[in-house]
């Protein structure tokens, strides 16, 4: 009797449990998202960036992904993923019950979760519709969604969505992006062993990162190849050959997309269009030349390395993995002058909380933004003998290079620092630095517009001036204490004579130089120290100003996007050069002749080794904290800055000619030769006179060469009506051209 009752109770309980289970499944199914939406679903697709020659240069993306249809994914790639992730993919209806039983047995035997049983369809359902939590309820919803997806879509459609969605490490989503980053090729060109390597990544993309763990990756790849052999996709003979092949990936792609220009472009695109621009598969055609950009990076790195080594400046390793290894392996002995690698724990106002192996330090810091987890160099010092040791954060030696096409303003290269990996802060665009003597051409341009010539003499003896910025008298001096008397404007600029330049500014006044600066998008201040570069500007701004000199007074707004094309082929944005004559071409051509003298006979003379027509100006700030060279050929202009992010000397003698100019020469040894050899144009109204060497003059001012040099204020000029163009800011007109005896 009791047996019958037990059976009855068990049956009722089982029925109730089944009913509750079915009811729960029904309730869960009511809250499932509609899988029909996948018919029009497309995942976020990277926006591809092209260079000036329409070559793929990189991408800007929320998720680096390039969508490919299943027909364009080779069969062996599909087979590799099926073998690795879901061997019964083509036989089950969304959930593989045999795999669940097999995984359960394995996990019980090992006493932990060692094997999963999610099918490709379940993974897709989880990634697209569900949260990543591991609750029982989520697993049920995942299974229900998998059944639903299998009812609405074919196996090929499901596999296509999966292979385009899955994360495969290094910021790549989908097989096409991973193929490009790891192997430098499209998925359609993958070999079987390469396909097996990719198929082994979804399990643990970081653990099996091909760039970091080649041995572990090979083991995983060979496992996938073994699965492909078991599933009949490859034969025994092929398997033996394939597992003997080494893992070969494109190590140079480890930092794919980590580029100062791409970062700058991404920021500007989001600023204008929002983040949708990063996920819509747009094509952005830029002005940057891929070859020049890569060459600029190498040239800047070589130059900064040279300066650091010659001055004993310590450097952090560029590779983040090597950096972390060095940090862990260093032996810390706190002694004055010792330099160590420390990790940033917290960024406070003007201070950093640092970790140096097993202890924490607090150090003052002013520089570019840092984040938790960054590494810095720390040196211990004593304020007095026998005093407490204190940590000092040592900044990296940095640099920047910008290059612009003279006739258009198109940016051809932009490098914002020694290494994007070490610091993504773009100094080419955002670092405000004093230009030193690189600002002097503006003073001389204003003097030419006032009626001076390059042959006029200027008194170069030191004079004292009141400086309103400090409220004190200020007396300029020259590099290494050099003294001069009366010298020509040409020599004063070529030799970068400070005293002559400040005296010249005193003679011509502040108004016109400040107006010339404004026309060139530089803000000058009414201080005498302005003549020596006491203002602040960025490498991009200063290089853009020199573009106008090279272009005979035509300023072109720097631009970097030619056009943006949407996936449907429509044009979102299209740009052309925007140029305007802002300076008189005659006086500008004379200034270019003076800047040629810098290269031929002045502080930039080493640039003449290139054998091209070049002009430019060096710049150095107090205590050798900033080194500059900005120069140009008739076709391309480039500006180079080197220094620390904080105001710190690079070492005695580290002037622009020794620090920045060699980098500029290295870059221009390629950039200037990408254009046919030519000379600067000769505008009408400019003549050449031997005075005593060949010099250019605005026609009618060359009489200074046939007598004692004099200033325009000492000569009576005939005023001509109807000749002056107000935009040239001419305060007086030149005399009529006269015959030269």
C-alpha positions in Angstrom: 0.0 0.0 0.0 2.7 2.4 1.0 4.7 1.6 -2.1 1.6 2.6 -4.3 1.3 5.8 -2.3 5.0 6.6 -2.7 4.8 6.0 -6.5 1.7 8.2 -6.6 3.4 11.0 -4.7 6.5 10.7 -6.7 4.5 10.9 -9.9 2.6 13.9 -8.7 5.8 15.6 -7.6 7.5 14.8 -10.9 4.5 16.1 -12.8 4.4 19.3 -10.7 8.2 19.7 -11.3 7.8 19.2 -15.0 4.8 21.6 -15.1 6.9 24.2 -13.2 9.8 23.7 -15.5 7.6 24.0 -18.5 6.0 27.1 -17.0 9.4 28.6 -16.2 10.6 27.9 -19.8 7.4 29.5 -21.1 7.9 32.6 -18.9 11.6 32.8 -19.9 10.7 32.5 -23.5 8.2 35.4 -23.3 11.1 37.7 -22.3 13.5 36.6 -25.0 14.6 39.2 -27.5 13.3 38.7 -31.0 15.9 36.9 -33.1 14.2 38.0 -36.3 16.1 41.3 -35.9 19.3 39.6 -36.9 18.0 39.6 -40.5 19.0 43.2 -40.8 21.8 43.0 -38.2 25.3 44.2 -39.0 27.9 44.6 -36.3 29.9 47.8 -35.8 32.4 47.9 -38.6 35.7 49.8 -38.4 36.2 53.0 -40.4 39.2 52.4 -42.7 41.8 55.2 -43.1 43.6 55.7 -46.4 46.7 57.7 -47.1 47.4 60.3 -49.8 47.9 57.6 -52.4 44.7 55.7 -51.4 46.6 53.0 -49.6 45.1 51.5 -46.4 46.9 53.2 -43.6 45.0 52.0 -40.5 41.6 52.3 -39.0 39.6 54.2 -36.3 37.0 52.1 -34.6 35.0 51.2 -31.6 35.6 47.6 -32.5 38.2 46.8 -35.2 36.1 44.7 -37.5 35.8 44.3 -41.3 32.6 42.4 -42.2 33.1 39.5 -44.8 30.4 37.3 -46.2 30.6 33.5 -45.7 31.3 33.0 -49.4 34.6 35.0 -49.0 35.7 32.9 -46.0 37.7 29.9 -47.1 36.2 26.4 -46.3 39.3 25.4 -44.3 38.9 28.6 -42.1 35.2 27.6 -41.3 36.3 24.0 -40.7 39.0 25.1 -38.2 36.5 27.0 -36.1 33.9 24.3 -36.2 36.5 21.7 -35.1 37.8 24.0 -32.3 34.5 25.3 -31.0 31.6 23.0 -32.0 32.4 19.7 -33.9 28.7 18.9 -34.2 27.7 22.3 -35.4 26.1 21.0 -38.6 24.2 18.2 -36.8 22.6 19.8 -33.7 19.7 22.2 -33.5 21.3 24.8 -31.3 22.3 22.8 -28.2 24.6 19.8 -28.3 23.3 17.5 -25.6 26.0 14.9 -26.2 28.6 17.6 -25.7 26.9 18.6 -22.4 27.0 15.1 -21.1 30.7 14.7 -22.2 31.7 18.0 -20.6 29.8 17.2 -17.4 31.7 13.9 -17.1 35.0 15.6 -17.6 34.3 18.4 -15.1 33.2 15.8 -12.5 36.3 13.8 -13.0 38.6 16.9 -12.6 36.5 18.4 -9.8 36.3 21.8 -11.6 35.0 23.4 -14.7 37.5 22.2 -17.3 35.4 21.9 -20.4 32.5 23.9 -21.7 29.7 22.7 -24.0 28.4 25.9 -25.5 27.7 25.6 -29.2 28.6 28.3 -31.8 24.9 29.2 -31.9 24.8 29.5 -28.1 27.9 31.7 -28.1 26.3 33.9 -30.7 23.1 34.2 -28.7 25.1 35.0 -25.5 27.3 37.7 -27.2 24.4 39.3 -29.1 21.5 39.2 -26.6 22.6 38.3 -23.1 24.9 39.4 -20.2 28.0 37.4 -19.5 26.9 36.3 -16.0 27.1 32.5 -15.3 23.6 32.0 -13.7 21.5 29.0 -14.4 18.7 31.3 -15.7 21.1 32.8 -18.2 22.1 29.4 -19.5 18.4 28.5 -20.0 17.7 31.7 -21.9 20.9 31.1 -23.9 19.6 27.6 -24.9 16.2 28.9 -25.8 17.7 31.7 -28.0 19.9 29.1 -29.7 16.9 27.0 -30.6 15.1 30.1 -31.9 18.1 31.2 -34.0 18.5 27.8 -35.5 14.8 27.9 -36.6 15.2 31.3 -38.3 18.6 31.0 -40.0 20.7 28.6 -41.9 23.9 27.2 -40.6 25.9 29.3 -43.0 24.1 32.5 -41.9 24.8 31.6 -38.2 28.5 30.8 -38.9 28.9 34.1 -40.9 27.5 36.1 -38.0 29.7 34.3 -35.5 32.9 34.6 -37.6 32.3 38.3 -38.0 31.4 39.0 -34.3 33.9 36.9 -32.2 36.7 38.7 -30.3 40.1 37.3 -31.3 42.5 39.5 -29.2 44.6 42.5 -29.9 41.5 44.6 -30.3 40.3 42.6 -33.3 36.7 41.4 -33.8 36.0 38.8 -36.5 38.3 36.7 -38.7 39.1 39.4 -41.2 40.5 41.9 -38.7 42.4 39.2 -36.9 43.9 38.0 -40.2 45.1 41.5 -41.0 46.7 42.1 -37.6 48.3 38.8 -37.0 49.3 37.8 -40.5 49.1 41.0 -42.6 46.7 39.4 -45.1 43.0 39.0 -45.8 41.2 36.0 -44.4 40.8 34.7 -48.0 44.5 34.2 -48.1 45.0 32.3 -44.9 46.8 28.9 -44.9 45.4 25.9 -42.9 47.8 26.3 -40.0 47.0 30.1 -39.8 43.3 29.3 -39.8 43.9 26.8 -37.0 45.8 29.5 -35.0 42.9 31.9 -35.2 40.4 29.2 -34.4 42.2 28.5 -31.1 41.9 32.1 -29.9 38.2 32.5 -28.8 38.8 30.2 -25.8 41.2 32.7 -24.2 42.5 35.5 -26.6 44.8 36.9 -24.0 46.3 33.6 -22.8 46.9 32.6 -26.4 48.1 35.9 -27.8 50.3 35.1 -30.7 52.5 38.1 -30.1 53.2 37.3 -26.5 53.0 33.5 -26.1 54.3 31.7 -29.3 55.0 28.4 -27.5 51.5 28.3 -25.9 49.9 29.4 -29.2 51.6 26.7 -31.1 50.4 24.1 -28.6 46.8 25.4 -29.0 47.1 25.6 -32.8 48.4 22.0 -33.0 45.4 20.9 -30.8 43.0 22.5 -33.3 44.8 20.8 -36.2 44.4 17.5 -34.3 40.7 18.1 -34.0 40.5 18.9 -37.7 42.2 15.6 -38.4 39.8 13.7 -36.2 36.9 15.4 -37.9 38.2 14.4 -41.3 39.0 17.9 -42.6 42.7 17.1 -43.1 44.6 13.9 -43.5 47.3 12.3 -41.4 50.0 13.3 -43.8 48.9 16.9 -43.9 48.6 17.0 -40.1 52.2 15.9 -39.6 53.5 18.5 -42.0 51.4 21.3 -40.5 52.3 20.7 -36.9 56.0 20.9 -37.8 55.6 24.5 -39.1 56.5 27.3 -36.7 54.1 30.0 -35.6 54.8 33.0 -37.9 53.0 36.2 -37.3 53.7 39.8 -38.2 55.4 41.1 -35.0 55.5 44.6 -36.5 51.7 44.6 -36.2 51.8 44.2 -32.4 50.9 47.8 -32.1 48.7 48.0 -35.1 46.7 51.3 -35.2 48.8 52.9 -32.4 49.8 56.0 -34.3 49.8 59.7 -33.4 48.1 60.8 -36.6 45.4 58.1 -36.4 44.7 59.0 -32.8 44.5 62.7 -33.8 42.2 61.8 -36.7 39.9 59.7 -34.5 39.6 62.5 -31.9 38.6 65.1 -34.6 36.2 62.7 -36.3 34.4 61.9 -33.0 34.4 65.6 -32.2 32.6 66.4 -35.4 30.3 63.4 -36.0 30.1 61.5 -32.8 31.1 57.9 -32.2 28.8 56.6 -34.9 31.6 57.6 -37.4 33.8 54.9 -35.8 31.3 52.1 -36.3 29.8 52.7 -39.7 32.4 51.3 -42.0 33.3 54.7 -43.5 36.3 55.3 -45.7 38.4 58.3 -44.7 40.9 59.4 -47.3 43.6 61.6 -45.8 46.5 63.7 -46.9 49.2 61.8 -45.0 51.7 59.8 -46.9 52.2 56.4 -45.3 55.8 56.2 -46.4 56.7 59.7 -45.0 54.8 59.0 -41.8 56.8 55.8 -41.2 60.0 57.5 -42.1 59.3 60.5 -39.9 58.7 58.1 -36.9 62.1 56.4 -37.6 63.9 59.7 -38.1 62.6 61.2 -34.9 63.3 58.1 -32.9 66.9 57.9 -34.2 67.5 61.5 -33.4 66.1 61.4 -29.9 68.1 58.3 -29.2 71.3 60.0 -30.3 70.7 63.0 -28.1 69.8 60.8 -25.1 72.9 58.6 -25.5 75.3 61.5 -26.0 74.0 63.2 -22.8 73.5 60.2 -20.6 69.8 60.7 -20.5 68.1 57.5 -19.2 65.3 55.9 -21.3 62.4 53.6 -20.6 62.1 50.5 -22.9 59.5 51.2 -25.6 58.0 47.7 -25.6 55.5 47.5 -22.7 56.2 43.8 -22.1 59.9 44.4 -21.8 59.2 47.4 -19.6 57.1 45.3 -17.2 59.8 42.6 -17.2 62.5 45.2 -16.4 60.4 46.6 -13.6 60.0 43.2 -12.0 63.7 42.2 -12.4 65.4 45.4 -11.2 67.3 45.3 -7.9 66.5 48.4 -5.8 69.2 49.9 -3.7 68.3 53.4 -2.7 71.4 55.5 -3.3 71.8 59.1 -4.6 71.8 59.2 -8.4 70.4 55.7 -9.0 67.6 55.5 -11.5 64.8 53.0 -11.2 61.5 52.1 -12.9 58.4 52.8 -10.8 54.8 52.1 -11.4 52.1 54.8 -11.1 49.5 53.8 -8.4 47.6 57.1 -8.3 47.7 60.5 -10.0 47.2 63.4 -7.7 47.4 67.1 -8.3 51.1 67.8 -9.1 52.0 64.6 -7.4 52.3 60.9 -8.1 51.9 57.9 -5.8 54.4 55.4 -7.0 55.2 51.7 -6.4 58.8 50.7 -6.4 58.8 47.0 -5.9 57.7 46.5 -2.3 57.3 50.1 -1.2 55.3 53.2 -2.1 56.7 56.6 -2.8 55.2 60.1 -3.4 56.9 62.4 -5.8 56.3 65.8 -7.3 55.3 65.7 -11.0 54.4 68.3 -13.6 54.1 67.0 -17.2 51.9 65.3 -19.7 48.9 63.3 -18.3 49.7 59.9 -16.8 47.4 57.1 -15.7 47.4 54.4 -13.1 49.6 51.5 -14.3 52.0 53.7 -16.3 55.7 53.4 -15.6 58.1 56.3 -14.9 61.8 56.7 -14.1 62.7 57.7 -10.6 66.0 59.0 -9.3 66.9 59.4 -5.6 68.5 62.6 -4.5 69.5 64.5 -1.3 68.8 68.1 -0.7 71.8 68.3 1.6 74.6 65.9 2.5 73.4 63.3 4.9 69.8 64.3 4.4 66.8 62.1 3.6 66.7 60.5 0.2 63.8 61.8 -1.9 62.5 60.4 -5.2 62.5 62.6 -8.3 60.5 61.7 -11.4 62.6 61.9 -14.6 60.7 62.8 -17.7 61.4 61.0 -21.1 63.2 63.0 -23.7 60.6 63.7 -26.3 60.2 65.2 -29.8 57.7 66.0 -32.5 57.7 66.3 -36.3 55.2 67.8 -38.6 55.4 68.0 -42.3 53.1 70.0 -44.7 52.9 70.3 -48.5 53.8 73.9 -49.4 51.3 74.5 -52.2 48.2 73.1 -50.5 48.6 72.9 -46.7 48.1 69.2 -46.7 49.6 67.4 -43.7 52.0 64.7 -45.0 53.4 63.4 -41.7 52.6 63.9 -38.0 54.6 62.3 -35.2 53.7 63.5 -31.7 56.4 61.9 -29.6 59.3 59.4 -29.3 56.9 56.5 -28.9 53.1 56.2 -29.0 53.4 53.2 -26.7 55.3 55.2 -24.1 53.1 58.3 -24.3 50.1 58.8 -26.7 50.2 62.6 -25.9 50.5 64.3 -29.3 53.1 67.0 -28.8 53.0 68.0 -32.5 49.5 69.4 -32.0 49.0 70.1 -28.3 52.4 70.9 -26.8 52.8 74.7 -26.3 56.6 75.4 -26.3 58.7 78.5 -26.7 60.1 78.6 -30.3 63.3 80.4 -29.5 65.0 81.9 -32.5 62.7 80.0 -34.9 60.3 83.0 -34.4 62.8 85.5 -35.8 61.7 85.3 -39.5 58.5 87.1 -38.5 60.6 90.1 -37.2 62.6 90.2 -40.3 59.5 89.8 -42.5 58.0 92.9 -40.8 61.3 94.8 -41.3 61.3 94.0 -45.0 57.7 95.2 -45.2 58.7 98.4 -43.5 61.3 99.1 -46.3 64.4 97.4 -44.9 66.5 95.2 -47.2 68.7 92.2 -46.3 71.8 94.3 -47.0 70.8 97.1 -44.5 73.0 97.3 -41.5 71.8 97.0 -37.9 73.6 97.7 -34.7 74.1 94.5 -32.9 75.6 95.9 -29.7 73.6 94.9 -26.5 70.9 97.3 -25.3 68.7 97.2 -22.3 64.9 97.2 -22.6 62.1 97.3 -20.1 60.2 94.0 -20.0 56.5 94.5 -18.9 56.1 90.8 -18.4 58.6 90.9 -15.6 58.6 94.5 -14.6 62.4 94.6 -15.0 65.0 95.8 -17.5 66.2 93.0 -19.8 69.4 92.9 -21.8 69.7 90.2 -24.5 73.0 88.4 -25.2 74.2 86.1 -28.0 74.9 82.4 -28.1 78.2 81.7 -26.2 78.6 85.4 -25.5 79.5 86.4 -29.1 79.8 90.1 -29.8 78.9 92.0 -32.9 78.9 95.6 -34.1 77.2 96.7 -37.4 76.0 93.7 -39.3 73.6 93.2 -42.2 70.1 91.8 -41.7 71.0 88.8 -43.8 74.0 87.9 -41.5 71.9 88.7 -38.4 69.3 86.1 -39.4 71.7 83.6 -40.8 73.9 83.6 -37.7 70.8 84.0 -35.4 72.3 87.1 -33.7 70.0 87.9 -30.7 71.1 91.4 -30.0 70.7 92.5 -33.7 67.1 91.0 -33.8 65.9 92.7 -30.6 67.5 96.0 -31.7 65.7 95.6 -35.1 62.4 95.0 -33.2 63.0 98.2 -31.2 63.5 100.1 -34.5 60.4 98.9 -36.3 58.0 98.7 -33.3 55.7 95.9 -32.2 52.6 96.6 -34.3 53.7 95.2 -37.7 55.4 92.0 -36.3 52.3 91.3 -34.2 50.1 91.7 -37.3 52.4 89.5 -39.4 52.1 86.9 -36.6 48.4 87.2 -36.6 48.2 86.6 -40.3 50.2 83.5 -39.8 48.0 82.3 -37.0 50.6 83.0 -34.3 49.9 85.2 -31.3 52.9 87.4 -30.5 53.1 89.6 -27.4 54.3 93.3 -27.2 57.5 92.3 -25.3 61.1 92.7 -26.6 61.8 89.1 -25.6 59.2 88.2 -28.3 62.0 88.6 -30.8 63.8 85.6 -29.2 60.7 83.4 -29.0 59.3 84.0 -25.5 55.8 83.3 -26.8 54.5 79.7 -26.8 53.3 77.8 -29.9 52.9 74.2 -31.1 55.0 72.5 -33.8 52.0 72.4 -36.1 51.3 76.1 -35.7 54.9 77.1 -36.3 55.4 74.8 -39.2 52.2 76.2 -40.8 53.6 79.7 -40.5 56.7 78.6 -42.4 54.5 77.1 -45.1 53.4 80.6 -45.9 57.0 81.7 -46.3 57.8 78.8 -48.6 54.6 79.6 -50.6 55.5 83.2 -51.3 53.2 84.7 -48.7 50.2 82.4 -49.4 49.0 80.8 -46.2 47.1 77.5 -46.6 45.1 76.2 -43.7 46.6 72.8 -42.7 44.2 70.0 -43.5 44.3 66.3 -43.3 41.0 64.8 -44.7 40.4 64.7 -48.4 37.1 63.0 -48.3 34.9 60.7 -46.2 32.9 58.1 -48.1 30.0 56.2 -46.5 29.3 52.4 -47.1 26.7 53.3 -49.7 29.2 55.4 -51.6 27.8 58.8 -50.6 30.3 61.5 -49.8 30.0 62.7 -46.2 32.7 65.3 -46.4 35.1 66.5 -49.1 37.9 69.1 -48.6 40.2 71.1 -50.9 43.1 73.4 -50.1 42.0 76.7 -48.6 44.8 79.2 -49.3 45.0 83.0 -49.1 47.7 85.6 -49.9 48.4 87.1 -46.5 52.0 88.5 -47.1 53.4 90.4 -50.1 55.2 87.9 -52.4 58.1 90.2 -53.1 59.2 90.7 -49.5 58.4 87.1 -48.7 60.7 86.0 -51.5 63.5 88.1 -50.1 62.9 86.6 -46.7 63.2 83.1 -48.2 66.6 84.2 -49.7 67.6 85.2 -46.2 66.4 81.8 -44.8 68.4 80.2 -47.6 71.5 81.9 -46.1 70.7 80.1 -42.8 71.3 76.8 -44.7 74.1 78.0 -46.9 76.2 80.0 -44.4 74.5 80.1 -41.0 73.3 78.0 -38.1 71.6 75.4 -40.5 74.6 74.9 -42.8 74.8 71.2 -42.3 71.5 70.9 -44.2 73.3 72.0 -47.4 74.7 68.4 -47.4 71.4 67.3 -49.0 72.3 69.1 -52.2 68.7 70.5 -52.6 67.3 74.0 -52.6 66.4 74.4 -48.9 65.7 77.2 -46.4 64.9 77.3 -42.7 65.6 78.5 -39.2 67.0 77.0 -36.0 65.6 77.7 -32.6 67.0 77.2 -29.0 65.5 78.4 -25.8 67.1 79.3 -22.5 69.3 76.7 -20.8 68.8 74.4 -23.9 65.3 73.3 -22.9 63.9 73.4 -26.4 65.6 72.7 -29.7 63.9 73.5 -33.1 64.5 73.5 -36.7 61.7 74.5 -39.2 62.7 74.4 -42.8 61.4 73.9 -46.3 62.1 73.1 -49.9 59.9 74.6 -52.7 57.5 71.7 -52.2 57.4 70.5 -48.6 58.0 72.1 -45.1 58.9 70.3 -41.9 59.2 71.3 -38.3 61.1 69.4 -35.6 61.0 70.0 -31.9 63.0 68.1 -29.2 62.9 68.6 -25.5 61.4 67.3 -22.2 57.7 67.6 -21.4 58.8 69.6 -18.3 61.1 72.6 -18.4 64.4 70.8 -18.1 67.8 71.3 -19.8 68.9 68.7 -22.3 72.5 69.6 -21.6 75.0 72.3 -22.4 75.3 72.9 -26.1 72.1 71.1 -27.1 71.0 73.8 -29.5 68.6 73.4 -32.4 71.5 73.0 -34.9 72.8 70.0 -32.9 69.6 68.4 -31.8 66.6 69.1 -34.1 68.4 69.8 -37.4 69.9 66.3 -37.8 66.4 64.9 -37.4 65.1 67.3 -40.0 67.9 66.4 -42.4 67.2 62.7 -41.9 63.5 63.3 -42.7 64.1 65.6 -45.6 66.7 63.2 -47.1 63.5 61.3 -48.2 60.8 63.9 -48.2 62.5 66.6 -50.4 63.5 64.0 -53.0 59.8 62.9 -53.5 59.4 66.0 -55.6 61.3 67.1 -58.8 64.2 69.4 -58.0 63.2 73.0 -58.4 63.9 76.5 -57.0 61.6 78.9 -55.3 59.6 81.0 -57.7 60.7 84.6 -58.5 57.7 86.9 -58.2 57.6 90.0 -60.5 59.3 92.9 -58.8 62.1 90.9 -57.3 65.7 91.2 -58.7 69.1 89.7 -57.9 72.1 91.9 -57.3 75.7 91.1 -56.4 76.0 92.9 -53.0 78.8 91.6 -52.8 77.3 88.1 -53.0 74.1 87.5 -55.0 71.2 88.7 -53.0 67.5 89.3 -53.7 65.8 92.7 -53.4 62.4 94.1 -53.9 63.0 96.1 -57.1 63.8 99.7 -56.3 65.5 99.0 -53.0 68.7 97.6 -54.3 70.4 101.0 -54.2 71.7 100.2 -50.8 74.3 98.0 -52.5 75.9 101.0 -54.3 76.8 103.1 -51.4 76.8 103.0 -47.6 74.1 100.8 -46.3 71.3 102.9 -44.7 67.9 102.4 -43.2 64.7 103.4 -45.0 64.0 106.1 -42.5 67.2 107.9 -43.8 66.0 108.0 -47.4 63.4 110.1 -49.1 60.9 107.8 -50.8 58.5 108.8 -53.6 55.0 107.9 -52.7 53.1 106.1 -55.4 49.4 106.1 -55.6 47.3 103.2 -56.7 50.0 100.6 -56.1 49.6 99.7 -52.4 47.3 96.7 -51.6 46.1 97.3 -48.0 46.2 93.6 -47.2 50.0 93.7 -47.5 50.2 96.2 -44.6 52.6 98.4 -46.5 53.2 101.6 -44.5 55.1 103.1 -47.5 55.7 102.2 -51.1 59.0 101.4 -52.7 60.6 103.9 -55.1 60.2 103.2 -58.8 62.6 100.7 -60.3 65.7 102.5 -61.6 68.3 101.3 -64.0 71.4 99.8 -62.4 74.6 101.3 -63.9 
